[in-house]
Amino acid sequence: MRACFALCLLTFVACDEPPMAPPPVDGGEATLANGVRVVVADATGAVSLFDGDRPLWAMADGTYPTARTFTERVRGDLAIWTFTRLGETPHVYDRFAAWREEAGAVIVEYALDEPEGVATLRVSPGERAGTTRVQLEVTGVEPTSLALAARCDPEGSFHGFGEQYGATEQTGEAFDLMVTEQGIGREGGAVRDVSGDAHTSYFPMPYYLDARGFGVLARTAYRTHVDVCATDAAAMWTEVVSDEPLDLVVFHGPTPRDVIAQLGEEVGRPAPPPDWAWGLWVSSQGGRDAVLADVATLEAEAIPFAAIWSQDWTGVRMNIGGGFGVQYRWNADLEHYPDLAGLIADLHMRGYRFLAYANPFVDPDLPDHYAALAAIDGLVRSPDGGPYDFTAPNEISSHPDLTSEAARDYVRGELRGMVDELGIDGWMADFGEWTPLDAVLSNGEDPRAFHNRFPVEWHRVNREAMDASRPDGDWATFARSGWTGVQRHSMIHWIGDQEATWSPTDGLPTVVPAMINLGLAGVPYVTHDIGGFSGGPSTKELYLRWIELGAFTPVMRTHEGNRRDVNHNWDTDAETIAHFRRFARVHDALRDDLVRASAEAQASGAPLVRHLMLDFPDDRAAWSVHDEYLLGDSLLVAPVVHEGATSRSVYFPEGAAWFHVWTGDRYEGGTTMDVAAPIGSPPVFHRDSDRADLRGIE
């Protein structure tokens, strides 16, 4: 009896005491079939990946998998959104519970005590050589988002995140990755719904490259928030706003060039541009007579060019707030361009190509497309069930529902008609950022995910049309919007609607980092609007400097801009014409360089506009340079992008000698020099040998 009483007493007392903490869990190490070592830290369970002794991705010390629950208030109907979280609760799985090897993977478990739940981290070989997958799923809560933190090593870097305009390295920044309008004038003084911010982008991507030689991609179509060592200098958080498991692909490298090659195997690579695409493309608008007059001037001035592109072939309208816009349809305005097929045939006979314009908006106020798509339930629907007519740049438009095969067939057929019936050789495949976040889709897909996938599908249907009509590859399209996977469908990307100004946040200075970042994202072929598009009017100095940059861009292409009646243009005066002619000839002289670089891009994904670290990965000073680039493997281009500048500082990557294209002067690698740069002599240098052929061009 006494023994039983004592046992009960002991049991009673123990229940009154706080439960003892579980003993620390030992970590350990395992090697995956792909050779990657997975190290699990004692007590914390922090996971680190190594390729031999070379560090790859690693969890930040002191962080744990985190699920969040919240609701969101959403604002913005001009393709730039803001999200406010309400009732946010973090659920941190902060107790390392166990780890094991299972079916060729390493499984690490972390516990959540209130409510009870488990976060399971699975590390396994990727589907492709040179990759490893890191997957996270949780129980115990229904998450609104899942987040995991990578370690911020002082020795590493965080380059990329898609098309970013201010820099290539994003350490210290925190921002959303979601397909949006870039914004018009991003100085921060206007309403964000119009102006955007430093990271709003037509082509974001949840991906970064560490210059030490590895990369990480989040496989998701949902909005992703990244905090790149901003809130916590030791932690880079990737948070995907979705209840789906978090899925990361780690690219092993071991060089930055290798990472881009491995990324290309994951997301695809574009078709190469045809040979004629390396010539000058001149924007010409205003109707048939205006186009023929521009062609006559180009020929009379002996300016070499390959293509005319006319975005107003569908007709003209005035933009909201002023400036010239175009009608949103895939049919010609035959009053503006009478006998367009005849005009194009004539240009073809003279050796020129004709490029046009297309976007996915479907205008209910035009007799084209809307009724036909509505009749086959081919428009995205609103929550009330009817076609979704939303605010658009032309006031009101809808979108084709590209999850519907009937809608895809219709759009594909209209685009093919541009080629088969008129002879159009390609077009600006504009927009793709405006799909409403509450649209109802025929396949039942979550519209928040389809919003980011829409550009992929828009450019896929463009590619399908061209492949069907021109299977020989004799075509060119240039796209604005993008997300992961668009690379296998689009061909060329232009960097969007820059201000026709010197603005450091949205003008000429943003062109170079945007092109470099697209290259890091697996987009080898890039271009931009010489002269800019929005704002303005552009000045003569701005236009001359933009011509110089355009000559050393894979695709040299002009645009008159939104205010084409007052912007400076290539034919504004004799001095500009002479400058334009000379640099068009310089660009023409680079054809062999560009063709060679294109062949390399097809083989390895190496971009034509390259961050310096891609060819000089061991040159630590090159990692932070974002205002100069390599064109192919031999030309170092350091454009002048600041008003009134007649010189600029240039960093010369180490391990090579650099010869000034215009003077023949030699500069040693591993140095920074101030270089004279009057208009007409932008700082351009050739690697290890002179380029007297360029110097002699007049």
C-alpha positions as CSV (number, residue, x, y, z in Angstrom):
1,M,0.0,0.0,0.0
2,R,2.8,2.4,0.9
3,A,4.6,1.7,-2.3
4,C,1.5,2.4,-4.4
5,F,0.9,5.6,-2.5
6,A,4.5,6.7,-3.0
7,L,4.2,6.0,-6.7
8,C,1.1,8.0,-7.0
9,L,2.6,10.8,-5.1
10,L,5.7,10.8,-7.2
11,T,3.5,10.8,-10.4
12,F,1.4,13.7,-9.0
13,V,4.5,15.8,-8.2
14,A,6.0,15.2,-11.6
15,C,2.9,16.4,-13.4
16,D,3.1,19.7,-11.5
17,E,6.6,20.3,-12.8
18,P,7.3,21.8,-16.3
19,P,8.2,19.1,-18.8
20,M,11.8,18.4,-19.3
21,A,13.3,19.7,-22.6
22,P,14.1,16.9,-25.0
23,P,17.9,16.2,-25.2
24,P,19.8,17.8,-28.0
25,V,19.8,15.9,-31.3
26,D,23.1,14.9,-32.9
27,G,23.6,16.0,-36.4
28,G,25.7,14.2,-38.9
29,E,26.7,13.9,-42.6
30,A,25.6,12.0,-45.6
31,T,26.6,12.0,-49.3
32,L,24.0,12.0,-52.0
33,A,24.3,10.0,-55.2
34,N,25.3,13.1,-57.1
35,G,28.3,13.5,-54.8
36,V,27.0,16.4,-52.7
37,R,27.8,16.2,-49.0
38,V,24.8,17.1,-46.7
39,V,26.0,18.3,-43.3
40,V,23.4,18.5,-40.5
41,A,24.5,20.6,-37.5
42,D,24.3,19.3,-34.0
43,A,21.5,20.6,-31.9
44,T,20.1,23.1,-34.5
45,G,19.7,20.8,-37.5
46,A,21.0,23.6,-39.9
47,V,21.7,22.0,-43.2
48,S,24.8,22.8,-45.4
49,L,25.6,21.5,-48.8
50,F,29.1,21.0,-50.1
51,D,30.4,19.9,-53.5
52,G,33.5,18.2,-52.1
53,D,34.9,21.0,-49.9
54,R,33.3,23.8,-51.9
55,P,30.3,25.4,-50.1
56,L,27.0,25.5,-51.8
57,W,23.7,26.5,-50.3
58,A,23.4,26.5,-46.5
59,M,20.8,27.4,-44.0
60,A,21.5,30.5,-42.0
61,D,22.6,29.7,-38.4
62,G,19.9,30.3,-35.8
63,T,17.0,30.2,-38.3
64,Y,14.4,27.6,-38.8
65,P,11.7,26.8,-41.4
66,T,8.9,29.2,-40.9
67,A,5.2,29.1,-42.0
68,R,3.1,32.2,-41.8
69,T,-0.6,32.7,-41.7
70,F,-2.3,35.9,-42.7
71,T,-4.8,37.6,-44.9
72,E,-3.9,40.3,-47.4
73,R,-5.4,43.6,-48.5
74,V,-4.5,44.2,-52.1
75,R,-4.3,47.5,-53.9
76,G,-3.5,48.4,-57.4
77,D,-5.1,48.0,-60.8
78,L,-2.5,49.4,-63.2
79,A,-0.3,46.2,-63.1
80,I,1.6,47.4,-60.0
81,W,0.2,46.0,-56.8
82,T,0.7,46.5,-53.1
83,F,0.0,43.9,-50.4
84,T,-0.8,44.6,-46.8
85,R,-0.7,41.7,-44.4
86,L,-3.4,41.5,-41.7
87,G,-3.3,39.2,-38.7
88,E,0.1,37.8,-39.5
89,T,1.2,35.0,-37.3
90,P,4.6,33.3,-37.8
91,H,4.9,29.6,-36.9
92,V,8.6,28.8,-36.4
93,Y,9.6,25.1,-36.4
94,D,12.4,25.8,-34.0
95,R,13.2,22.4,-32.5
96,F,15.5,20.0,-34.4
97,A,13.8,16.7,-33.9
98,A,15.5,14.1,-36.1
99,W,17.4,13.4,-39.3
100,R,17.8,10.3,-41.4
101,E,18.8,8.9,-44.8
102,E,15.8,7.6,-46.8
103,A,15.5,6.4,-50.4
104,G,18.6,8.3,-51.6
105,A,17.6,11.6,-49.8
106,V,18.5,13.2,-46.5
107,I,15.4,14.0,-44.4
108,V,15.6,16.6,-41.6
109,E,12.6,17.2,-39.3
110,Y,11.9,20.2,-37.1
111,A,9.1,20.4,-34.6
112,L,6.5,23.0,-33.8
113,D,5.1,22.5,-30.3
114,E,2.0,24.8,-30.4
115,P,0.2,23.8,-32.4
116,E,1.9,20.4,-32.8
117,G,3.5,20.1,-36.3
118,V,6.5,19.0,-38.2
119,A,8.5,20.8,-40.9
120,T,10.2,18.2,-43.1
121,L,13.2,19.3,-45.2
122,R,14.1,16.8,-47.9
123,V,17.5,17.1,-49.7
124,S,17.9,14.9,-52.8
125,P,19.8,14.8,-56.1
126,G,18.1,17.0,-58.8
127,E,16.6,15.6,-61.9
128,R,19.5,17.0,-64.0
129,A,23.2,16.7,-63.6
130,G,24.8,19.3,-61.4
131,T,21.7,20.1,-59.3
132,T,20.3,19.3,-55.9
133,R,16.8,19.8,-54.7
134,V,15.8,21.2,-51.3
135,Q,12.1,20.8,-50.5
136,L,10.2,21.9,-47.4
137,E,6.7,21.0,-46.3
138,V,4.9,21.4,-43.0
139,T,2.1,20.0,-40.9
140,G,0.2,21.5,-38.0
141,V,-0.8,24.7,-39.8
142,E,-2.3,25.6,-43.2
143,P,0.3,28.1,-44.3
144,T,-0.3,31.2,-46.3
145,S,3.4,31.2,-47.0
146,L,6.5,29.1,-46.4
147,A,10.0,30.6,-45.8
148,L,13.5,29.3,-45.5
149,A,16.7,31.3,-44.8
150,A,20.1,30.8,-46.5
151,R,23.3,31.9,-44.9
152,C,24.7,35.3,-45.9
153,D,28.4,34.6,-46.2
154,P,30.7,37.6,-46.5
155,E,32.7,35.7,-49.1
156,G,29.6,35.2,-51.3
157,S,27.1,37.3,-53.2
158,F,23.4,37.4,-54.3
159,H,23.4,38.4,-58.0
160,G,20.3,38.4,-60.2
161,F,16.6,38.0,-59.3
162,G,15.6,38.5,-62.9
163,E,15.5,41.9,-64.6
164,Q,16.6,44.4,-61.9
165,Y,17.4,47.9,-62.9
166,G,19.6,49.4,-60.2
167,A,22.4,46.9,-59.6
168,T,23.2,43.3,-60.2
169,E,24.1,42.4,-56.6
170,Q,21.1,42.7,-54.2
171,T,22.6,42.2,-50.7
172,G,20.9,44.5,-48.3
173,E,17.6,44.7,-50.3
174,A,14.2,43.2,-49.5
175,F,11.5,43.1,-52.2
176,D,8.7,41.1,-53.8
177,L,9.2,39.1,-57.0
178,M,6.0,39.4,-59.1
179,V,5.4,40.2,-62.7
180,T,4.4,43.9,-62.8
181,E,4.7,47.0,-64.9
182,Q,8.2,48.4,-64.2
183,G,6.7,51.8,-63.3
184,I,7.0,55.2,-64.9
185,G,9.5,57.4,-63.2
186,R,10.6,55.5,-60.1
187,E,12.0,58.3,-58.0
188,G,9.5,57.6,-55.3
189,G,7.6,60.9,-55.4
190,A,4.5,59.7,-57.3
191,V,1.8,57.2,-56.3
192,R,3.3,53.7,-56.3
193,D,0.5,52.4,-58.4
194,V,2.0,54.3,-61.3
195,S,5.6,54.9,-60.4
196,G,6.5,51.5,-58.9
197,D,9.7,51.1,-56.8
198,A,13.3,50.1,-57.2
199,H,12.3,46.4,-57.7
200,T,9.1,46.4,-59.7
201,S,9.9,44.6,-62.9
202,Y,8.4,43.1,-66.0
203,F,10.6,40.1,-65.7
204,P,11.4,39.1,-62.1
205,M,12.6,35.7,-61.2
206,P,13.0,33.8,-57.9
207,Y,16.7,33.0,-58.6
208,Y,20.1,34.2,-57.7
209,L,23.7,33.4,-58.5
210,D,26.5,33.3,-55.9
211,A,29.6,34.5,-57.6
212,R,31.6,31.7,-55.8
213,G,29.9,29.4,-58.4
214,F,26.5,28.2,-57.4
215,G,22.9,29.3,-57.9
216,V,19.5,28.8,-56.4
217,L,16.0,28.8,-58.1
218,A,12.7,28.6,-56.3
219,R,10.4,26.5,-58.4
220,T,7.1,28.4,-58.1
221,A,4.7,30.5,-60.0
222,Y,3.6,32.4,-56.9
223,R,4.7,35.8,-55.6
224,T,8.0,35.4,-53.8
225,H,9.4,37.8,-51.2
226,V,13.2,37.9,-50.7
227,D,14.9,39.5,-47.8
228,V,18.6,39.6,-48.9
229,C,20.5,40.0,-45.7
230,A,18.5,43.2,-45.0
231,T,16.5,42.5,-41.8
232,D,19.2,40.1,-40.6
233,A,22.7,40.5,-42.0
234,A,23.3,36.8,-41.6
235,A,20.1,35.5,-43.3
236,M,18.7,35.6,-46.8
237,W,15.0,34.7,-46.6
238,T,13.1,33.2,-49.5
239,E,9.3,33.3,-48.8
240,V,6.8,31.9,-51.3
241,V,3.3,33.2,-50.7
242,S,1.5,29.8,-51.2
243,D,0.4,26.8,-49.3
244,E,2.4,24.6,-51.6
245,P,5.7,23.0,-50.4
246,L,8.8,25.2,-50.9
247,D,10.9,23.7,-53.7
248,L,14.5,25.0,-54.3
249,V,16.9,23.8,-57.0
250,V,20.6,24.3,-56.2
251,F,22.9,24.6,-59.3
252,H,26.4,23.4,-58.4
253,G,28.4,25.3,-60.9
254,P,31.4,25.2,-60.2
255,T,31.8,28.6,-62.1
256,P,29.2,31.3,-62.7
257,R,29.2,30.3,-66.4
258,D,28.4,26.7,-65.4
259,V,25.5,27.9,-63.2
260,I,23.9,29.7,-66.2
261,A,24.4,26.6,-68.3
262,Q,22.7,24.5,-65.7
263,L,19.9,27.1,-65.3
264,G,19.3,26.8,-69.1
265,E,18.8,23.0,-68.8
266,E,16.1,23.8,-66.2
267,V,14.3,26.7,-67.7
268,G,15.1,26.2,-71.4
269,R,16.9,28.3,-74.0
270,P,15.5,30.5,-76.8
271,A,15.7,29.9,-80.5
272,P,18.6,31.9,-82.0
273,P,17.8,35.0,-83.9
274,P,18.3,34.7,-87.7
275,D,21.4,36.2,-89.3
276,W,19.6,39.4,-90.5
277,A,18.7,40.2,-86.9
278,W,22.3,41.3,-86.2
279,G,21.7,44.4,-88.4
280,L,20.1,47.7,-87.4
281,W,16.4,47.8,-86.8
282,V,14.8,51.2,-87.3
283,S,11.4,52.1,-85.9
284,S,9.2,53.9,-88.4
285,Q,5.6,54.9,-87.8
286,G,3.0,57.2,-89.3
287,G,1.7,55.0,-92.2
288,R,2.9,53.7,-95.5
289,D,4.2,57.0,-96.9
290,A,6.1,57.8,-93.7
291,V,7.8,54.3,-93.7
292,L,8.8,54.7,-97.4
293,A,10.2,58.2,-96.7
294,D,12.3,56.8,-93.8
295,V,13.6,54.0,-96.0
296,A,14.5,56.5,-98.7
297,T,16.4,58.7,-96.1
298,L,18.3,55.7,-94.7
299,E,19.3,54.6,-98.2
300,A,20.3,58.2,-99.2
301,E,22.4,58.6,-96.1
302,A,24.1,55.2,-96.6
303,I,23.0,54.0,-93.2
304,P,23.1,50.1,-93.2
305,F,19.9,48.6,-91.7
306,A,18.2,45.2,-91.8
307,A,14.7,45.8,-90.7
308,I,11.9,48.4,-90.3
309,W,9.6,47.9,-87.4
310,S,6.2,49.7,-87.3
311,Q,4.3,49.4,-84.1
312,D,1.3,51.5,-85.4
313,W,0.4,49.0,-88.2
314,T,-2.8,48.3,-86.3
315,G,-3.8,52.0,-86.1
316,V,-3.2,55.0,-83.9
317,R,-4.8,56.1,-80.7
318,M,-3.7,58.7,-78.1
319,N,-2.4,57.4,-74.8
320,I,-3.9,58.3,-71.4
321,G,-1.9,61.4,-70.4
322,G,-0.7,62.1,-73.9
323,G,1.5,60.6,-76.4
324,F,1.0,58.2,-79.3
325,G,-0.4,54.8,-78.7
326,V,-1.6,52.0,-81.0
327,Q,-4.8,50.1,-81.4
328,Y,-4.8,46.8,-79.5
329,R,-5.6,44.1,-82.1
330,W,-3.8,41.7,-84.4
331,N,-5.2,43.1,-87.6
332,A,-3.9,45.9,-89.9
333,D,-5.4,49.3,-90.2
334,L,-5.6,49.4,-94.0
335,E,-6.4,53.1,-94.1
336,H,-3.2,53.9,-92.2
337,Y,-1.2,51.2,-94.1
338,P,-3.0,50.7,-97.5
339,D,-1.8,47.5,-99.1
340,L,0.4,46.5,-96.2
341,A,1.2,43.2,-97.8
342,G,2.4,45.0,-100.9
343,L,4.6,47.3,-98.8
344,I,6.2,44.4,-97.0
345,A,6.7,42.5,-100.3
346,D,8.5,45.6,-101.7
347,L,10.7,45.9,-98.6
348,H,11.6,42.2,-98.9
349,M,12.5,42.7,-102.6
350,R,14.9,45.5,-101.5
351,G,16.5,43.2,-98.9
352,Y,14.8,44.5,-95.7
353,R,12.6,42.8,-93.1
354,F,9.4,44.2,-91.7
355,L,8.6,43.8,-88.0
356,A,5.3,44.8,-86.3
357,Y,3.7,44.8,-82.9
358,A,1.3,42.6,-80.9
359,N,0.1,42.4,-77.3
360,P,-2.4,40.2,-75.5
361,F,-5.0,42.9,-74.7
362,V,-8.5,42.4,-76.3
363,D,-10.3,45.6,-76.7
364,P,-14.1,45.4,-76.3
365,D,-14.6,48.7,-78.2
366,L,-13.0,47.4,-81.4
367,P,-14.7,45.1,-83.8
368,D,-11.7,42.7,-83.7
369,H,-11.4,39.6,-81.6
370,Y,-13.5,40.3,-78.5
371,A,-16.8,38.9,-79.7
372,A,-15.1,35.9,-81.3
373,L,-13.2,35.0,-78.2
374,A,-16.3,35.6,-75.9
375,A,-18.3,33.2,-78.2
376,I,-15.9,30.4,-77.4
377,D,-15.5,31.3,-73.7
378,G,-12.0,32.3,-74.6
379,L,-11.6,35.4,-72.4
380,V,-10.5,35.3,-68.8
381,R,-13.6,35.6,-66.6
382,S,-14.4,37.9,-63.7
383,P,-15.6,36.5,-60.3
384,D,-19.2,37.2,-61.4
385,G,-18.8,34.9,-64.4
386,G,-18.7,37.3,-67.3
387,P,-15.6,38.3,-69.4
388,Y,-13.2,40.2,-67.3
389,D,-12.9,43.8,-68.6
390,F,-10.2,45.5,-66.5
391,T,-8.4,48.9,-66.6
392,A,-5.7,48.8,-69.2
393,P,-3.4,51.4,-71.0
394,N,-6.2,51.8,-73.6
395,E,-8.7,52.4,-70.8
396,I,-10.5,49.0,-70.8
397,S,-9.5,45.6,-72.2
398,S,-9.6,41.9,-71.5
399,H,-7.2,39.0,-71.9
400,P,-7.5,35.7,-73.8
401,D,-7.7,32.8,-71.4
402,L,-4.5,31.1,-72.4
403,T,-5.4,28.1,-70.2
404,S,-8.1,27.4,-72.8
405,E,-7.0,25.4,-75.9
406,A,-9.8,27.1,-77.9
407,A,-8.5,30.5,-76.9
408,R,-4.9,29.5,-77.7
409,D,-5.9,28.2,-81.1
410,Y,-7.7,31.5,-81.9
411,V,-4.7,33.7,-80.8
412,R,-2.2,31.4,-82.5
413,G,-4.3,31.7,-85.7
414,E,-4.4,35.5,-85.6
415,L,-0.7,35.7,-85.1
416,R,-0.1,33.3,-87.9
417,G,-2.2,35.5,-90.1
418,M,0.2,38.3,-89.6
419,V,2.9,36.2,-91.1
420,D,1.1,34.1,-93.7
421,E,-1.2,36.8,-95.1
422,L,0.9,39.9,-94.7
423,G,4.5,38.6,-94.7
424,I,5.4,40.1,-91.3
425,D,8.8,38.8,-90.2
426,G,8.2,39.2,-86.4
427,W,7.1,41.7,-83.8
428,M,7.4,43.3,-80.5
429,A,5.5,40.9,-78.2
430,D,4.5,43.5,-75.7
431,F,2.9,43.4,-72.2
432,G,1.9,40.3,-70.3
433,E,1.9,41.8,-66.8
434,W,-1.8,42.8,-66.4
435,T,-3.7,39.5,-65.7
436,P,-6.1,40.2,-62.8
437,L,-5.3,38.5,-59.5
438,D,-8.9,37.3,-59.1
439,A,-9.5,36.1,-62.7
440,V,-11.4,32.9,-63.2
441,L,-9.6,30.5,-65.6
442,S,-11.0,27.7,-67.6
443,N,-8.6,25.1,-66.1
444,G,-9.4,26.2,-62.5
445,E,-5.8,27.4,-61.9
446,D,-5.2,29.8,-59.0
447,P,-5.1,33.2,-60.7
448,R,-2.3,34.4,-58.3
449,A,0.0,31.8,-59.8
450,F,-1.3,32.2,-63.4
451,H,-0.6,35.9,-63.2
452,N,3.1,35.1,-63.2
453,R,2.7,32.3,-65.7
454,F,0.8,34.4,-68.2
455,P,3.9,35.8,-69.8
456,V,5.2,32.3,-70.2
457,E,2.0,31.3,-72.0
458,W,1.8,34.5,-74.0
459,H,5.3,34.0,-75.4
460,R,4.7,30.3,-75.9
461,V,1.7,31.0,-78.2
462,N,3.8,33.6,-80.1
463,R,6.6,31.0,-80.5
464,E,4.1,28.3,-81.6
465,A,2.7,30.6,-84.2
466,M,6.1,31.4,-85.6
467,D,7.3,27.8,-85.5
468,A,4.3,26.8,-87.5
469,S,4.5,29.6,-90.1
470,R,8.3,29.9,-90.3
471,P,9.7,26.5,-89.3
472,D,13.1,27.5,-90.9
473,G,13.6,30.0,-88.0
474,D,13.5,33.0,-90.3
475,W,11.7,35.3,-87.8
476,A,12.4,37.4,-84.8
477,T,10.2,38.4,-81.8
478,F,11.2,40.6,-78.9
479,A,9.4,40.3,-75.6
480,R,9.0,42.5,-72.5
481,S,7.5,40.3,-69.7
482,G,8.8,37.1,-68.2
483,W,9.0,34.6,-65.4
484,T,10.8,31.3,-64.9
485,G,10.5,29.2,-68.0
486,V,9.8,31.9,-70.5
487,Q,13.4,31.4,-71.8
488,R,12.4,28.3,-73.8
489,H,9.7,30.3,-75.7
490,S,10.7,33.9,-76.2
491,M,13.7,34.8,-78.4
492,I,14.9,38.4,-77.6
493,H,14.0,40.5,-74.6
494,W,14.0,44.2,-74.5
495,I,14.3,45.9,-71.2
496,G,11.1,47.8,-71.3
497,D,9.8,51.4,-71.2
498,Q,12.7,53.5,-69.9
499,E,12.2,57.2,-69.4
500,A,13.7,59.3,-72.2
501,T,15.9,60.9,-69.6
502,W,19.1,60.5,-67.6
503,S,17.2,59.4,-64.5
504,P,19.3,56.9,-62.4
505,T,16.1,55.0,-61.4
506,D,14.3,54.8,-64.8
507,G,16.4,56.3,-67.6
508,L,19.5,55.6,-69.6
509,P,21.6,54.5,-66.5
510,T,19.2,51.6,-65.8
511,V,19.7,50.0,-69.2
512,V,23.1,48.3,-68.5
513,P,22.2,46.6,-65.2
514,A,18.9,45.4,-66.7
515,M,20.7,43.8,-69.7
516,I,23.3,42.2,-67.5
517,N,20.7,40.8,-65.1
518,L,18.7,39.3,-68.0
519,G,21.8,37.5,-69.0
520,L,22.3,36.1,-65.5
521,A,18.7,34.9,-65.7
522,G,19.4,32.8,-68.8
523,V,18.3,35.3,-71.4
524,P,21.2,35.6,-74.0
525,Y,19.6,38.0,-76.5
526,V,18.7,41.5,-75.4
527,T,17.9,44.9,-76.8
528,H,16.5,48.3,-75.7
529,D,14.8,51.4,-77.1
530,I,17.4,53.8,-78.4
531,G,16.2,57.1,-77.0
532,G,13.9,55.6,-74.4
533,F,10.1,55.4,-74.4
534,S,8.3,57.2,-71.6
535,G,8.6,60.8,-70.5
536,G,10.9,63.1,-72.3
537,P,11.3,64.8,-74.6
538,S,14.7,63.3,-75.2
539,T,17.6,65.6,-75.8
540,K,20.3,65.5,-78.5
541,E,23.0,64.5,-76.0
542,L,20.9,61.7,-74.5
543,Y,20.1,60.4,-78.0
544,L,23.7,60.4,-79.1
545,R,24.8,58.5,-76.0
546,W,22.0,56.0,-76.4
547,I,23.1,55.4,-80.0
548,E,26.6,54.6,-78.8
549,L,25.2,52.1,-76.3
550,G,22.9,50.6,-78.9
551,A,25.8,49.9,-81.3
552,F,27.3,47.6,-78.7
553,T,24.1,45.8,-77.9
554,P,23.3,42.5,-79.5
555,V,20.2,43.9,-81.3
556,M,20.6,47.6,-82.2
557,R,17.1,49.0,-82.4
558,T,15.5,52.5,-82.3
559,H,12.2,53.8,-81.0
560,E,10.7,57.3,-81.4
561,G,9.2,57.0,-77.9
562,N,5.8,57.9,-76.5
563,R,6.3,61.6,-77.5
564,R,7.6,61.0,-80.9
565,D,6.5,64.4,-82.2
566,V,9.0,66.2,-79.8
567,N,11.7,63.6,-79.0
568,H,15.1,63.8,-80.6
569,N,15.4,61.2,-83.3
570,W,18.1,59.7,-85.6
571,D,17.1,62.0,-88.5
572,T,16.6,65.2,-86.4
573,D,19.7,67.0,-87.8
574,A,22.7,66.3,-89.9
575,E,25.1,65.8,-86.9
576,T,22.8,63.1,-85.5
577,I,22.5,61.4,-88.8
578,A,26.3,61.2,-89.2
579,H,26.6,59.9,-85.7
580,F,23.9,57.3,-86.3
581,R,25.5,56.2,-89.6
582,R,28.9,55.7,-88.1
583,F,27.7,53.6,-85.1
584,A,25.3,51.6,-87.3
585,R,28.4,50.7,-89.4
586,V,30.3,49.9,-86.2
587,H,27.4,47.6,-85.2
588,D,27.4,46.0,-88.6
589,A,31.2,45.4,-88.2
590,L,30.4,43.3,-85.1
591,R,28.3,40.8,-87.0
592,D,30.9,38.0,-86.8
593,D,31.4,38.6,-83.1
594,L,27.7,38.4,-82.5
595,V,27.2,35.3,-84.6
596,R,30.0,33.6,-82.8
597,A,28.6,34.6,-79.4
598,S,25.1,33.4,-80.4
599,A,26.5,30.0,-81.3
600,E,28.1,29.9,-77.8
601,A,24.8,30.9,-76.3
602,Q,23.0,28.0,-78.0
603,A,25.6,25.6,-76.7
604,S,26.1,26.8,-73.1
605,G,23.5,29.6,-72.4
606,A,26.3,32.2,-72.1
607,P,24.7,35.6,-72.6
608,L,25.9,38.0,-75.2
609,V,25.8,40.8,-72.6
610,R,27.9,39.4,-69.8
611,H,28.6,40.3,-66.2
612,L,32.4,40.6,-65.8
613,M,32.4,37.8,-63.3
614,L,31.2,35.3,-65.9
615,D,34.6,35.5,-67.7
616,F,36.6,36.6,-64.7
617,P,35.2,34.6,-61.8
618,D,38.3,34.8,-59.7
619,D,38.5,38.6,-59.9
620,R,36.7,39.7,-56.8
621,A,36.7,43.3,-57.8
622,A,34.7,42.4,-60.9
623,W,31.8,41.0,-58.9
624,S,30.4,44.4,-57.9
625,V,30.6,46.1,-61.3
626,H,27.2,46.7,-62.8
627,D,27.7,49.6,-65.2
628,E,30.0,48.0,-67.7
629,Y,29.9,44.6,-69.4
630,L,31.5,42.2,-71.8
631,L,29.9,41.9,-75.2
632,G,30.7,38.3,-76.1
633,D,34.1,37.2,-74.8
634,S,36.3,40.0,-76.1
635,L,34.7,43.5,-76.0
636,L,34.6,45.5,-72.7
637,V,31.9,48.1,-72.9
638,A,31.7,51.0,-70.4
639,P,28.9,53.3,-71.7
640,V,28.6,57.0,-70.7
641,V,25.2,57.3,-69.1
642,H,25.4,60.6,-67.2
643,E,24.6,64.0,-68.6
644,G,27.5,66.2,-69.5
645,A,30.1,63.5,-68.8
646,T,33.2,63.5,-71.0
647,S,35.1,60.8,-69.1
648,R,34.3,57.9,-66.9
649,S,36.0,55.5,-64.5
650,V,36.5,52.1,-66.0
651,Y,37.5,48.9,-64.2
652,F,39.7,46.5,-66.3
653,P,39.3,42.9,-65.3
654,E,42.5,41.2,-64.3
655,G,44.2,38.6,-66.3
656,A,44.1,40.4,-69.6
657,A,45.3,43.4,-71.5
658,W,42.7,45.8,-72.9
659,F,43.1,47.9,-76.1
660,H,41.1,51.1,-76.5
661,V,39.0,50.6,-79.7
662,W,39.2,54.3,-80.7
663,T,42.9,55.0,-79.8
664,G,44.7,51.7,-79.6
665,D,46.0,52.5,-76.2
666,R,46.7,49.6,-73.9
667,Y,45.3,49.2,-70.4
668,E,46.4,46.6,-67.9
669,G,43.9,44.3,-66.2
670,G,43.2,44.6,-62.5
671,T,43.3,48.4,-62.6
672,T,40.7,51.2,-62.5
673,M,41.4,54.2,-64.7
674,D,39.6,57.4,-65.6
675,V,39.2,57.3,-69.4
676,A,38.4,60.2,-71.7
677,A,35.0,59.7,-73.3
678,P,33.8,62.6,-75.6
679,I,30.7,62.0,-77.6
680,G,31.7,59.7,-80.4
681,S,34.3,57.8,-78.3
682,P,32.5,55.7,-75.7
683,P,34.9,53.7,-73.6
684,V,35.1,50.3,-75.4
685,F,38.1,48.0,-75.2
686,H,39.2,44.8,-76.9
687,R,40.7,41.9,-75.0
688,D,44.4,41.2,-75.7
689,S,44.5,42.6,-79.2
690,D,43.7,45.8,-81.1
691,R,40.6,46.4,-83.2
692,A,41.8,48.9,-85.7
693,D,39.0,47.8,-88.0
694,L,36.5,49.5,-85.8
695,R,38.7,52.6,-85.4
696,G,38.7,53.2,-89.1
697,I,34.9,53.3,-89.5
698,E,33.5,56.7,-90.5
